[in-house]
Structures are given as C-alpha cells and as structure tokens.
Amino acid sequence: LNTGTQKIITVEDPVEYQLPGVTQVQVNSAIGLTFASGLRSIVRQDPDIILIGEIRDQETADIASESALTGHLVFSTLHTNDAAGAVSRLIDMGVEPYLISASLLAVQAQRLVRRICPHCAAEHPLQEEEALALNLSRNALTVIKRGNGCENCGGTGYRGRIGLYELMPFTPAIRRLVNSGADVDAIREQAVNEGMITLRQDALEKLKLGITTPEEVIRVTSARH
C-alpha cells in the first residue's frame, strides 16, 4: 500500500516502528490526544489510508466507520475471539449494525502458536485423548511431531512462533446477516459455508505439517474458532 503515491496517516499507542513515507501520530491522553480526537484530526487532512492502532470505544468506532464510508481505506484492531466476534464487539460498543455492514470489507483474526524446534523434532503417535480433544479421527492423523528438547530450544521443544489466520470477507450474505441482527454463531457458520478457514482449521493444518503440537492447537484455539 505504501507506494509513495498514497497519503497514509496512523494514530498509534505507542508508535513502535518508524515507517518511511507514513505520517504517524502517537496518542497522548495527558494533552487530550486520544484515538478518537486524533482520528477526527486525521480525517480533516484528507488521507487515502488511515491506520488506527486499536478501536477502544464507540466514538472511535463510529468515526472509523464513517471514514470508510467516505472513501478512505481504514485499518484497525479489536480484541475478539475470532473474526465473527468483531461484529458483536462493535455492536457492544454501540455501533449500529447498518454501519458495520456498510463499512467493513473484511475481518482477519490471528493468533500465535509455538513452533516445534527443528533441531530436536521427532515423530510421535497421536494419542487417543489428543485426537478426541481435537475432534480428529485417529485414521485421519496417526503421527505428529514434538520437540524432545535440546540446547537450541532450552529444553522446551519449541523455538519461535508462527501465526494462525482466519479471514472473513464481508460478502453480501454476511452483510444481510449483520443487518438482520443475526448472532455470532450464524455469521460464523455462513462464513465457513462460503469457504472461510477457521483458526482451528489453520492450526490443524500446521499440526499435520509438523510445525506445531496438539498442545498448542488446543491451548490457542477452540472447536468453534
């Protein structure tokens, strides 16, 4: 997005990385510079792209939605369990469903799981209780990998992390559900029916590839997410 032709402005708390070609504003509540007040000022500067570090209240959410509806590309973050949960989170903040359905293009949920240490990774049989916890058939997956622990990973069996991702585009069907006041489960079900890969599904794929362990999949995801 940062091609040099787009006017990009961010409001962050704090500014963690300096980004060339991007105007970055840091929240400072001591002088009244909040996400909401910073965003109001940014919109008046006619940016092409706006990044809001986090949506924490209705005022910020409303301004972000209205900015998106007036031709700005807006990125932000929310604390939710999964992609569909962003809808209920915004509604709980007081944002009207019609604003959510009209302004959102997509929601991406992400989590981190620990990677198996490549220096001590070894094959192990998938235990029956693990298969049950993961809702997997023993025939579907019989062998998994674990790190046995070595000096490279401090004996933990893990080294580094990898992301799990769940992308929910706002399709016409999803927009209709949001407008009608459908609950999170109905929205999630529709997204899955349209091909969304859930956090759990992404985690299971990384389990099958020998990247992470059953314990990490169970710790970070649930059967619904």
N, C-alpha and C positions, 0 to 999 in steps of 0.2 A: 504493500500500500504506500510505503514511503518512497515514492518515485522522484520526489523533488518538485513535482508539479501540483501536489495536493497540500492544502493548508491543514496541518494536523495540530490539535491542541489537546493537552491532557490536564486533568486535575487529579492529583495523587496524594496519598498519605501513608508513608512519605514518598518522595521521589527517590527511587532506589538505584536507577541507572540513567545516566545521561544519554539521550537518544539524538544523534545528529539529525538536523532538519525538522525537529519536533519542538514546539513550544510547550514547556512543562510548567505547571503551576502546582505548588505544594500547599496543602491545607494547613491553615494556622488558626485554630479556634481562638487563640488569645487575642487576635485582632479581628475576629468575626469572619474569617475566611473559611467557610465550610464547603463541603461538596456542593451544596445547593447554591450558595452565593457565588462560588467560583464558576459553576456551570452557567448561571444566569449571565455573568460577565462574558464568558466564552462565547455563548450563542450570539451576543451582540457584535462579535468580531468576525462573523460570517465564515466559520471554518468549514472545510469539506468533511473532515473526520474528527470526531470527538471521542476521547477515551476517559471514562470515569473510573477511578480506582475501585470504588465499591458503592453500590446503592444501599444506603442505610435507612432511609426514611421516605415517606410519601412525597415530600416536596422534591427531593432529588429524582425519584422515580417518575413523577409527573413531568418534570422539565425534560428528562431524558426521552420520554415517550413523545412529547410534543416536538422536541428537536428532530427526532427520527421522522416524524410526520411532515416536517417542513423541509425535507431533502438532505438532512445530514446523516452520515453513516456513524452510528453510535455503538461503542463497545463498552461493556462494564462487567462487573462480577456481583454475584449474590451467594450467600451461604444457604445451600439447599442439599437435600439428599441425592437428588438426581435431576435430570433435565426437566421432566414434567413438573417437579416440585417448584420450579421457578415461577410457574403460573400462580400456584396457591400462595407463594411467598409474596408476590407483588400484590395479589388481591388482599392478603392480610395487612399489607402496608396501607391499603386504601385506594389502590389504583383501580380504575373502572375496567371491567373485562373488555369492553369495546376498544379501549385504548391499548390494552395488551395485544389483542388480536390484530389490531390495525398497524401497530408499530414494530412488533417483533418479527425478525426474519428467521432466526434460529436460536436455539439454546444448546450449549455444549457443557456437559458435566465432565469433570475429570477428577481422578484420584491417583495416588501414587502407591505402588506396591514395591516391596524389596525384590531385587534381582538375586537369583542364585549365583553364588560365587563361581566363576568359570574355572577357577583353579582346583576346586575340590568337589565339583558337581559329580554326582553318581546316580545311577538309576536305582529306584526302589519300587516295590509293588505298591499300588494304590490300595490302602486299607478299606475294608468294608464300611467302617464308620465314616471315613472321609468321603467315600462315594455317596453315602446316604446324605451327609451334610451338604454336599454339592449337587444333590439331585441328579447324579450321574449313574448310568448303567455300568457295572463292572466290565461288561463286554465292550462298552464304548471306549473305555480308557483303563488299561490294566497296569501300565508302568508310568511313573512320574519321576522327576528328578528332585534331589535335595542336595544341599551343600553339606558335606561331612564335617566342615570346619577345618581351617588351616591358618597359617601365619598371615596369609594375604587378606583374610577377612576377619582376623581377630578371633577366630574360633566360632563365629556366628553362623557361618554357612551362607551369608548374604554379602553382596558387595554392590553398592549403588541402588538406584531405583529406576522404575520405568512407569510411564503414565498409562492409565486406563481412560478411555474416552467414550462418550455417549453423545451423539449429535442428533438433535431433534429439530428438523426443519419445520417451519410453520406453514404447512400445506393448507389448502382450502378446507379440508376436513377438520384439521386441528383448530383452525380459526373458528369454524362453526361450533365446535365443542366448547371452546373458551367463551364465545359469545352466549351460548346457551346455559352457562353456569355448570358445566359438567365437572365432576370431581377429578382428582389427580389420577386415580386408577383408570378411569375411562380415557383420559388423554394419553396416558402411557400405553394403554392397550392399543389405541388407534395408531400411535407412532410405531409400535412394534409390528402391527399388521402391515404398515407401509414400509417396513424394512429397517427400522432403527435397530442398531446393535446396542444392547444394554451394557452397562458397566460389568455386570456379571458375565455376560457372553464374551466380552472382550477379555476379561480376566481368565475365563476358562480356555480361551484360545492361547493365551500366553502360558497357561499351565500345560497344555498339550504340547507346546513348542519347547518346553523345558526351560522357560525363562523365570518362572516363579513357582511357588509351592502351594499346596492345598491350604495350608495355614494362612497364607497371605490372602488368598482368594476369599476365604471365609471371614477373615478379620476386616477386610476393606469393603466387601460387597455383601448384598443380601440377595435372596432368591428373587425378590421383586425388582431389584435395581441392576 
